């Protein structure tokens, strides 16, 4: 028999103390959603089941004890730190869930510049860690747009990627070791070593699990020399995305490692580059960083390769520097976004996918063509590539639409339909339906097609580590 809300709250208070159990109605409603339902949120409409409580964990033992209690009592638990999720991963899928918040576990345990790694608790803000690292001449190399507010536990749990990924990699390339707590309260630690060959890399059971398998409590990440004086931008305008993808491919296949490599189509570029780009211009840009000699060689090599495409017209680098300096978003931009949504009834959203070089432009073209026909009220549809590899790249679709429905219908009428179109076109050509924002609950309907026969592995992991299905019900694994 399911416990009542009152019984759940009393049980939690007995475990972590009354001061760490939040039952305020407004906070519980806010904790039932993430940015997937932003339109509902700004209009004060909450359609998801309301949790029983938010627990502010202060230690790994708190996390373990709460999970033991929830597992024994069959209570759904949603793991949370920075609250920047965009894909419904933080939604409470069932009533009287426990939202387990680790943002109070915010200690920087060690910045080790000799072994070039930093160990932190899950609630450390990435910007705070980065600021402390820069004081001693190093950087994490991780810079998602959410850096001012995102926290390390969530970044690892969602397999985050940053704006400098072409040089430093995604979060999975940066994580050295970690500590995590599984559904039955078992505390596990994966030690900090540069590499080992003793079976499967078990870090990847934890990285990207989105709270569906375990709760990440501590993370150790690599560090890199911080040499901002050598940062150099270079960019071009051109008229054709297909040629832009070809130029990106040339750079990546040649082995160059710029920290930033981006290609914008005209609709997306218009939001960023109107000072120098025409309405029908695509924009191709790169930034190189690191030791001066490497930066110089990288920029010269990229210029030589792009010169093969005569339609590419050089851009003054200071325009790119100005654009990049204002790219991240924090509390001020979020507040302004909420005001704009209420005033205009317009939503701006994104969906990011990945594929090989042979198919990425076809996915881009096919998806945009369908979006303009299949989905009503779209005012802008475009995108950019922002994370490239030797064997392919991503496509970050952006779209705006006027909301002509009640707030509680916005996700189903627009966001779900847009995801359907993009995911269908991506899967047709063998791409991945999620590049870096996490599967959450928004794209879970396509999980079986995404994994195909390897879904067997994912399903078995869930059964093994969460047999009672108490970890973030409906996230990644369908209900």
C-alpha positions as CSV (number, residue, x, y, z in Angstrom):
1,X,0.0,0.0,0.0
2,X,1.4,3.4,-1.0
3,X,2.3,5.8,1.8
4,X,0.4,9.0,2.2
5,X,2.1,12.3,1.6
6,X,2.0,13.0,5.4
7,X,3.7,9.7,6.1
8,X,6.4,10.3,3.5
9,X,7.1,13.7,4.9
10,X,7.3,12.4,8.4
11,X,9.6,9.6,7.3
12,X,11.9,12.0,5.5
13,X,12.0,14.4,8.5
14,X,13.2,11.5,10.6
15,X,16.0,10.8,8.3
16,X,17.4,14.3,7.4
17,X,15.7,16.6,9.9
18,X,12.8,18.9,9.5
19,X,14.9,21.8,8.3
20,X,16.0,19.8,5.2
21,X,12.5,18.8,4.1
22,X,10.6,21.4,2.1
23,X,6.8,21.2,1.8
24,X,5.9,24.7,0.7
25,X,3.2,24.4,-1.9
26,X,4.7,26.9,-4.3
27,X,8.1,25.2,-4.2
28,X,6.5,21.8,-4.6
29,X,4.8,23.0,-7.8
30,X,8.0,24.5,-9.1
31,X,9.7,21.3,-8.4
32,X,7.3,19.2,-10.5
33,X,8.7,20.6,-13.7
34,X,11.8,21.8,-15.5
35,X,12.3,24.2,-18.5
36,X,10.4,21.8,-20.8
37,X,7.2,23.3,-19.3
38,X,8.4,26.9,-19.1
39,X,5.3,28.2,-20.9
40,X,3.1,26.6,-18.3
41,X,5.4,27.8,-15.5
42,X,5.3,31.5,-16.5
43,X,1.5,31.3,-16.6
44,X,1.2,29.6,-13.2
45,X,-0.2,26.4,-14.6
46,X,1.2,23.1,-13.3
47,X,0.0,19.9,-14.9
48,X,2.5,17.4,-13.6
49,X,1.9,15.4,-10.4
50,X,3.1,17.4,-7.4
51,X,5.9,15.8,-5.2
52,X,5.4,15.1,-1.5
53,X,8.6,17.0,-0.6
54,X,11.9,18.4,-1.6
55,X,14.8,17.0,0.4
56,X,17.9,19.2,0.7
57,X,20.7,16.6,1.0
58,X,23.7,17.8,2.9
59,X,25.9,14.7,2.6
60,X,26.4,11.5,0.7
61,X,25.0,9.7,3.7
62,X,21.8,11.8,3.5
63,X,21.4,10.7,-0.2
64,X,22.0,7.0,0.7
65,X,19.5,7.1,3.6
66,X,16.8,8.8,1.6
67,X,17.2,6.3,-1.3
68,X,17.1,3.3,1.1
69,X,13.8,4.7,2.5
70,X,12.4,5.4,-1.0
71,X,13.4,2.0,-2.3
72,X,11.9,0.2,0.6
73,X,8.7,2.2,0.4
74,X,8.5,2.2,-3.5
75,X,8.6,6.1,-3.7
76,X,9.7,7.7,-6.9
77,X,12.9,9.9,-6.5
78,X,14.0,12.7,-8.9
79,X,17.7,13.6,-8.5
80,X,18.3,17.4,-8.9
81,X,21.1,19.9,-8.6
82,X,21.3,23.0,-10.7
83,X,17.7,22.9,-12.2
84,X,18.8,23.8,-15.7
85,X,17.3,20.7,-17.4
86,X,15.3,21.4,-20.6
87,X,13.9,18.0,-21.6
88,X,11.6,17.0,-18.7
89,X,14.2,15.0,-16.9
90,X,13.3,16.8,-13.6
91,X,9.5,16.3,-14.0
92,X,7.8,14.3,-11.3
93,X,6.0,11.6,-13.2
94,X,3.9,10.3,-10.3
95,X,2.3,12.1,-7.3
96,X,4.1,12.2,-4.0
97,X,7.5,11.7,-5.4
98,X,10.6,12.9,-3.6
99,X,12.8,15.5,-5.2
100,X,16.3,14.9,-3.8
101,X,18.2,18.2,-4.2
102,X,22.0,18.1,-3.8
103,X,22.7,21.8,-4.5
104,X,23.7,22.2,-0.8
105,X,26.5,19.7,-1.3
106,X,28.7,22.5,-2.8
107,X,32.2,22.0,-1.5
108,X,35.2,22.2,-3.8
109,X,37.2,19.3,-2.3
110,X,40.5,19.8,-4.1
111,X,42.0,21.6,-7.0
112,X,45.2,19.6,-7.8
113,X,47.3,21.5,-10.4
114,X,50.1,18.9,-10.2
115,X,47.9,16.0,-11.3
116,X,45.6,18.4,-13.3
117,X,42.3,17.4,-11.8
118,X,39.7,18.9,-9.5
119,X,37.3,17.0,-7.1
120,X,34.0,18.6,-6.1
121,X,30.7,17.7,-4.6
122,X,27.7,17.4,-6.9
123,X,26.2,20.9,-6.0
124,X,29.2,22.9,-7.0
125,X,28.3,25.5,-9.6
126,X,30.5,25.2,-12.7
127,X,31.1,28.9,-12.8
128,X,32.3,28.9,-9.2
129,X,34.7,26.0,-9.9
130,X,35.9,27.6,-13.1
131,X,36.6,30.9,-11.3
132,X,38.6,29.2,-8.6
133,X,40.6,27.2,-11.2
134,X,41.5,30.3,-13.2
135,X,43.0,31.9,-10.1
136,X,45.7,29.2,-10.2
137,X,46.1,29.2,-14.0
138,X,44.0,26.2,-15.0
139,X,40.5,25.7,-16.5
140,X,38.0,22.9,-16.6
141,X,37.5,23.4,-20.4
142,X,33.8,22.9,-19.9
143,X,31.6,25.8,-20.9
144,X,27.9,25.1,-21.6
145,X,25.8,28.2,-22.0
146,X,24.3,27.3,-18.6
147,X,27.7,27.6,-16.9
148,X,26.7,30.5,-14.6
149,X,24.1,28.4,-12.9
150,X,24.6,24.7,-13.8
151,X,26.1,22.3,-11.2
152,X,28.5,19.4,-11.6
153,X,26.2,16.6,-10.6
154,X,23.6,17.5,-13.2
155,X,26.2,18.2,-15.9
156,X,27.6,14.7,-15.5
157,X,24.1,13.1,-15.1
158,X,23.0,14.6,-18.4
159,X,26.2,13.9,-20.4
160,X,26.7,17.6,-20.9
161,X,28.8,19.3,-23.5
162,X,30.4,22.7,-23.6
163,X,31.2,25.3,-26.2
164,X,34.8,24.3,-26.3
165,X,34.1,20.6,-26.9
166,X,36.0,20.3,-30.2
167,X,39.2,20.8,-28.2
168,X,38.4,19.5,-24.7
169,X,35.6,17.0,-25.4
170,X,32.3,16.4,-23.7
171,X,31.8,15.9,-20.0
172,X,32.4,12.2,-20.5
173,X,35.9,13.0,-21.7
174,X,36.6,15.1,-18.7
175,X,35.3,12.9,-15.8
176,X,38.2,11.1,-14.1
177,X,36.3,9.4,-11.3
178,X,33.2,9.9,-9.3
179,X,31.0,8.8,-6.3
180,X,27.4,7.7,-6.8
181,X,24.6,6.2,-4.7
182,X,22.3,3.6,-6.2
183,X,18.7,2.9,-5.5
184,X,19.2,0.6,-2.6
185,X,21.5,3.1,-0.9
186,X,24.8,1.5,-1.9
187,X,27.5,4.1,-2.1
188,X,30.1,3.4,-4.9
189,X,33.3,5.2,-5.8
190,X,35.1,5.0,-9.1
191,X,38.8,5.9,-8.4
192,X,40.7,8.7,-10.1
193,X,43.1,7.2,-12.6
194,X,44.0,8.4,-16.1
195,X,43.0,5.1,-17.8
196,X,42.5,1.5,-17.0
197,X,41.8,-1.7,-18.9
198,X,40.1,-3.9,-16.4
199,X,36.8,-4.6,-18.0
200,X,34.1,-2.2,-19.3
201,X,34.5,1.5,-18.4
202,X,32.0,1.5,-15.5
203,X,32.0,5.3,-15.4
204,X,29.6,5.2,-18.3
205,X,27.0,3.4,-16.2
206,X,26.8,6.6,-14.2
207,X,27.6,9.4,-16.7
208,X,24.5,10.3,-18.6
209,X,22.1,8.2,-16.4
210,X,19.9,11.2,-15.7
211,X,19.0,10.0,-12.3
212,X,17.4,6.9,-13.7
213,X,20.0,4.5,-12.2
214,X,21.8,6.4,-9.4
215,X,22.5,9.7,-7.7
216,X,25.9,11.4,-8.4
217,X,27.3,12.9,-5.2
218,X,31.0,13.7,-6.1
219,X,32.9,14.2,-9.3
220,X,36.6,14.5,-10.3
221,X,37.3,16.2,-13.6
222,X,40.4,17.0,-15.6
223,X,42.0,20.4,-15.7
224,X,43.9,22.2,-18.5
225,X,46.2,25.2,-18.7
226,X,44.3,28.4,-18.9
227,X,45.9,30.7,-21.6
228,X,43.2,33.2,-22.6
229,X,45.8,35.6,-24.0
230,X,46.2,33.3,-27.0
231,X,42.5,33.0,-28.0
232,X,42.0,33.7,-31.6
233,X,38.8,33.9,-33.7
234,X,38.4,33.5,-37.4
235,X,35.2,33.4,-39.5
236,X,33.5,33.6,-42.9
237,X,30.1,34.2,-44.4
238,X,28.8,32.0,-47.2
239,X,25.5,31.2,-48.9
240,X,25.2,27.5,-48.6
241,X,24.9,25.2,-45.6
242,X,26.0,22.1,-47.5
243,X,29.3,23.9,-48.4
244,X,29.6,24.9,-44.8
245,X,29.3,21.3,-43.6
246,X,32.0,20.4,-46.2
247,X,34.3,23.1,-44.8
248,X,33.7,21.9,-41.2
249,X,34.5,18.4,-42.3
250,X,37.7,19.4,-44.0
251,X,38.9,21.0,-40.8
252,X,38.0,18.1,-38.5
253,X,39.4,15.4,-40.9
254,X,42.6,17.3,-41.2
255,X,43.1,16.8,-37.5
256,X,42.9,20.4,-36.3
257,X,41.5,21.0,-32.8
258,X,39.9,24.5,-32.6
259,X,38.1,24.9,-29.3
260,X,35.0,26.3,-31.1
261,X,33.8,25.2,-34.5
262,X,30.4,26.5,-35.6
263,X,28.2,26.8,-38.7
264,X,25.0,28.9,-38.6
265,X,22.2,29.0,-41.1
266,X,20.6,32.3,-42.0
267,X,17.6,32.1,-39.7
268,X,19.7,31.2,-36.7
269,X,22.6,33.5,-37.6
270,X,20.2,36.5,-37.8
271,X,19.9,36.4,-34.0
272,X,23.6,36.7,-33.6
273,X,25.4,38.2,-36.5
274,X,23.2,40.9,-38.0
275,X,26.0,43.5,-37.6
276,X,27.9,41.9,-40.5
277,X,25.9,39.1,-42.1
278,X,23.2,39.6,-44.8
279,X,19.8,38.0,-44.3
280,X,20.7,35.0,-46.5
281,X,24.2,34.5,-45.1
282,X,25.4,31.4,-43.3
283,X,28.3,32.0,-40.9
284,X,31.2,29.6,-40.4
285,X,33.5,30.4,-37.4
286,X,36.3,28.9,-35.3
287,X,38.2,29.8,-32.2
288,X,41.6,28.3,-31.3
289,X,43.1,28.4,-27.8
290,X,46.0,27.0,-25.9
291,X,49.8,27.5,-26.3
292,X,50.6,30.3,-28.7
293,X,52.4,28.1,-31.3
294,X,49.5,25.6,-31.4
295,X,46.9,28.4,-31.8
296,X,48.9,30.1,-34.6
297,X,49.3,26.8,-36.5
298,X,45.6,25.9,-36.0
299,X,44.3,29.2,-37.3
300,X,46.7,29.2,-40.3
301,X,45.7,25.6,-41.1
302,X,42.0,26.4,-40.9
303,X,42.4,29.4,-43.2
304,X,44.2,27.4,-45.7
305,X,41.5,24.7,-45.8
306,X,38.6,27.2,-46.0
307,X,40.3,29.0,-48.9
308,X,39.3,25.9,-51.0
309,X,35.8,27.3,-50.8
310,X,35.8,30.6,-52.8
311,X,32.3,31.6,-51.7
312,X,33.6,32.0,-48.1
313,X,34.1,35.7,-47.3
314,X,36.3,36.6,-44.3
315,X,34.7,38.2,-41.2
316,X,36.4,40.8,-39.0
317,X,37.3,38.8,-35.8
318,X,36.2,41.5,-33.4
319,X,32.6,40.8,-34.4
320,X,33.0,37.2,-33.3
321,X,34.7,38.2,-30.1
322,X,31.7,40.5,-29.2
323,X,29.2,37.8,-30.0
324,X,30.9,35.1,-27.9
325,X,31.4,37.3,-24.9
326,X,27.6,37.5,-24.4
327,X,26.6,34.0,-25.3
328,X,26.1,32.4,-21.8
329,X,22.9,32.8,-19.9
330,X,22.3,33.2,-16.2
331,X,19.6,34.5,-13.9
332,X,19.2,37.9,-15.6
333,X,18.6,36.4,-19.1
334,X,16.2,33.8,-17.6
335,X,14.2,36.6,-15.9
336,X,14.0,38.6,-19.2
337,X,13.0,35.5,-21.1
338,X,10.1,34.9,-18.8
339,X,8.9,38.5,-19.2
340,X,9.1,38.2,-23.0
341,X,7.1,35.0,-23.1
342,X,4.3,36.6,-21.1
343,X,4.3,39.7,-23.3
344,X,4.5,38.1,-26.7
345,X,3.0,34.5,-26.2
346,X,6.0,33.3,-28.3
347,X,8.3,30.4,-27.4
348,X,11.8,29.7,-28.5
349,X,12.9,26.1,-28.3
350,X,15.8,23.8,-29.4
351,X,16.3,20.2,-30.3
352,X,19.8,18.9,-30.9
353,X,20.8,15.7,-32.8
354,X,23.9,14.2,-34.3
355,X,24.9,12.2,-37.4
356,X,27.8,11.4,-39.7
357,X,29.1,13.8,-42.3
358,X,27.2,11.9,-45.1
359,X,23.8,12.5,-43.6
360,X,23.8,15.6,-41.4
361,X,22.9,18.1,-44.1
362,X,20.1,15.8,-45.4
363,X,18.7,15.6,-41.8
364,X,18.9,19.4,-41.5
365,X,17.1,20.0,-44.8
366,X,14.5,17.3,-44.5
367,X,13.6,18.2,-40.9
368,X,13.2,22.0,-41.7
369,X,11.1,21.3,-44.7
370,X,8.7,19.1,-42.7
371,X,8.6,21.5,-39.7
372,X,7.4,24.4,-41.9
373,X,4.6,22.2,-43.3
374,X,3.6,19.9,-40.3
375,X,3.7,22.2,-37.3
376,X,1.4,25.3,-37.1
377,X,2.4,28.8,-35.9
378,X,6.2,28.5,-36.5
379,X,7.7,31.9,-37.1
380,X,11.4,30.9,-37.3
381,X,13.1,27.6,-38.0
382,X,16.8,27.1,-38.5
383,X,19.9,25.9,-36.6
384,X,23.6,25.6,-36.3
385,X,26.3,23.0,-35.9
386,X,28.3,23.6,-32.8
387,X,30.1,20.3,-31.9
388,X,32.1,18.5,-34.5
389,X,34.2,15.3,-34.6
390,X,36.4,13.5,-37.2
391,X,33.4,11.3,-38.2
392,X,30.5,13.7,-38.0
393,X,28.8,16.7,-36.2
394,X,25.7,17.8,-34.5
395,X,22.7,19.8,-35.6
396,X,21.2,22.2,-33.1
397,X,17.7,23.1,-34.4
398,X,16.2,26.3,-33.2
399,X,12.6,27.3,-33.7
400,X,10.1,29.9,-32.5
401,X,6.3,29.7,-32.6
402,X,3.3,31.7,-31.5
403,X,1.4,29.9,-28.9
404,X,-2.3,29.6,-29.9
405,X,-3.6,27.3,-27.2
406,X,-4.0,27.2,-23.4
407,X,-0.7,26.9,-21.5
408,X,-1.4,23.3,-20.5
409,X,-1.6,22.3,-24.2
410,X,1.6,24.0,-25.4
411,X,4.1,21.1,-25.0
412,X,1.8,18.6,-26.7
413,X,0.7,20.8,-29.5
414,X,4.1,22.3,-30.4
415,X,7.2,20.9,-28.6
416,X,6.2,17.2,-28.9
417,X,5.3,17.5,-32.6
418,X,8.5,19.4,-33.4
419,X,10.5,16.7,-31.6
420,X,8.6,14.0,-33.5
421,X,9.5,15.5,-36.9
422,X,13.2,16.0,-36.0
423,X,13.6,12.6,-34.4
424,X,11.8,10.8,-37.2
425,X,14.0,12.4,-39.9
426,X,17.2,11.8,-37.8
427,X,16.4,8.1,-37.2
428,X,15.6,7.5,-40.9
429,X,19.2,8.3,-41.7
430,X,20.8,6.6,-38.7
431,X,21.6,9.7,-36.6
432,X,21.1,10.1,-32.8
433,X,18.0,11.9,-31.5
434,X,19.9,13.5,-28.6
435,X,23.3,15.1,-28.8
436,X,23.8,16.7,-25.4
437,X,20.6,17.9,-23.6
438,X,19.7,14.5,-22.3
439,X,16.8,12.2,-23.2
440,X,14.7,13.4,-20.2
441,X,11.1,12.5,-20.7
442,X,10.5,14.7,-23.8
443,X,12.3,12.3,-26.2
444,X,11.8,9.0,-24.4
445,X,9.1,7.9,-26.9
446,X,12.0,7.4,-29.4
447,X,14.3,5.5,-27.1
448,X,13.7,2.0,-28.5
449,X,14.3,3.2,-32.1
450,X,17.4,5.1,-30.9
451,X,18.9,2.0,-29.3
452,X,17.4,-0.7,-31.6
453,X,18.8,-4.1,-30.5
454,X,21.1,-2.5,-27.9
455,X,18.0,-1.5,-25.9
456,X,18.5,-4.9,-24.3
457,X,21.6,-3.5,-22.5
458,X,19.9,-0.4,-21.3
459,X,16.8,-2.3,-20.0
460,X,19.0,-4.8,-18.2
461,X,20.9,-2.0,-16.5
462,X,17.6,-0.5,-15.2
463,X,16.4,-3.9,-13.9
464,X,19.8,-4.6,-12.2
465,X,20.3,-1.3,-10.5
466,X,16.7,-0.1,-9.9
467,X,14.5,-3.2,-9.8
468,X,11.8,-1.4,-7.8
469,X,11.7,1.4,-10.4
470,X,12.1,4.3,-7.9
471,X,14.7,6.3,-9.8
472,X,13.2,9.0,-11.9
473,X,10.3,7.1,-13.3
474,X,9.8,7.7,-17.0
475,X,13.2,9.2,-17.7
476,X,15.1,7.5,-20.5
477,X,13.2,4.3,-19.8
478,X,9.5,4.6,-20.7
479,X,7.0,4.0,-17.9
